[in-house]
Every structure is written in C-alpha cells, then in structure tokens.
Amino acid sequence: MAWPIAEVARMSGVTARTLRHYDEIDLLPPAWIGTNGHRYYEERQLLRLQQVLVLRALGLGLPEIGRILAAQVDELQALRGHYRRLLAERDRLDALAGTVARTITELEQSRKDGTDMISISRPENLFEGIRSAQCIKALHGFPELVGAVERRTAELSRAEVEADERERTAQMVRLAELMATGLPADADAVQAEIDAQYRTLARSRAATAEEYRAIGRCCVENEHWRAAYEAIAPGLAAYQRAAIEAYAATRLR
C-alpha cells in the first residue's frame, strides 16, 4: 500500500513542504513518484519518517540524523535504541518539570513576602534535569566547543553530573549576591567569579573570546538560559552577559 504525500503529511503532522525537503536532501526519498509528479510513500518510508521525527524530538539536526540512518543495519535494533533514548529524555523532562515547579513555588512565596531577592531553599536543584551538553547546544556556529562539552558530559557519572549541576547553580547564586551589592559587572570581585565559571568550562575545552561572548549572549537570548538566571534574581541574565563581555575583553584577547 502506498500513501500520497498529502496523506503522509496529514498522518505525521509534517508539512508536505518538509517532506519534499527531506527528499531533496536524500533523507527520506519517496517509494516512487507518479506520472502526475506526486510523491508516494510505502510502509518502509513511513518507518523511516518515524525515526526521523523521533531523532528530531531528541534534538538532533538533520545532517546527524542522516548519518545515523545511513549507518544503521537493523531497523528493529535501531528503534530499540531510539526507545531507550526517549525513556531517558522522559526522565530528564520529568526532573526538569519538578525543578521548574519548585522554582515557581519559591518565586510565588518570595513575592508574597515582598522580598526583592529570591531565596532558593534548595539551590543545588535549580539545574536538575538541565545538562551542560544540552545547554551548550544553544550555541550555534561553535561546533568544536559544543562537541567538547558533549563528550565530557557523556563521560561523567551520575554523581559527577549532580555535582556539576550544584556547582553551576552555586556560581549563579554568588553572582546574584554580587549584583545585589551594586557592584558593576567589571568589578574585580565579579570578574573573579566569572573566571571561576570560565575555568569550569575549560574542563571541557578553553573557550575563545568569541565563543565566551556567545555564551554570554545566550544567557539573555536563549529562553531556557534566561529563565534559569531570572529564577534566581531579576536582571541576572543581563548582568552575567555584561560580566562575560568584560572578561572576554580583558582576559581572552
């Protein structure tokens, strides 16, 4: 049995334009093309489309998906691997949802109390479910740095991952405390804290000035990064970016 492209688009939720693009880049060619020029898909193509969509949901780019599908030999084995990744992603999202729920509760309480600064009762949990490698993927155009962080994160044990989460949260809280005192972003104490953050990143690979500035921009421009900073203190994301800019200008020439 074969399905026309319009029917496949309806079943999968993927637009016909996207399906045509997948064909153009040889990621998902149709089973055959009719005399009318329309693309038709059979069961094997639908199974491949399912794998493409699963891998997209896991955050993989199209070139990487193409390499994975080209390398796989057994479809059933590949699907089992995708299934394990989905379960792992489900667990991560569950942990992340719990983190956000706790932060919402703390934010609501701080506003009821009329406090300007947020008191996080369990700051080590702010990054639970948010891995360094996943955060760093927001850096577009810096594949070497992203790859280095991903490789190091993959080598960490669960205990080491949790320690990494606690350390990054503690760094952010300390920076928020410096901001609350009114220190400018280029003050020595602030720059010392940014240097500690840079050395943490350097465990994966020392970032160039351009790469570190990109990280600073992500603190403000990336939705997930900004939310994490603002959950600690309003304005912290912009303060972090300014501090990184000053650090890159003076330490990473």
Secondary structure, 3 states (H helix, E strand, C coil): CCEEHHHHHHHHCCCHHHHHHHHHCCCCCCCEECCCCCEEECHHHHHHHHHHHHHHHCCCCHHHHHHHHHHCCCHHHHHHHHHHHHHHHHHHHHHHHHHHHHHHHHHHHHHHHCCCCCCCCCHHHCCCCCCHHHHHCCCCCCHHHHHHHHHHHHHCCHHHHHHHHHHHHHHHHHHHHHHHCCCCCCCHHHHHHHHHHHHHHCCCCCCCHHHHHHHHHHHHHCHHHHHHHHHHCCCHHHHHHHHHHHHHHHHCC
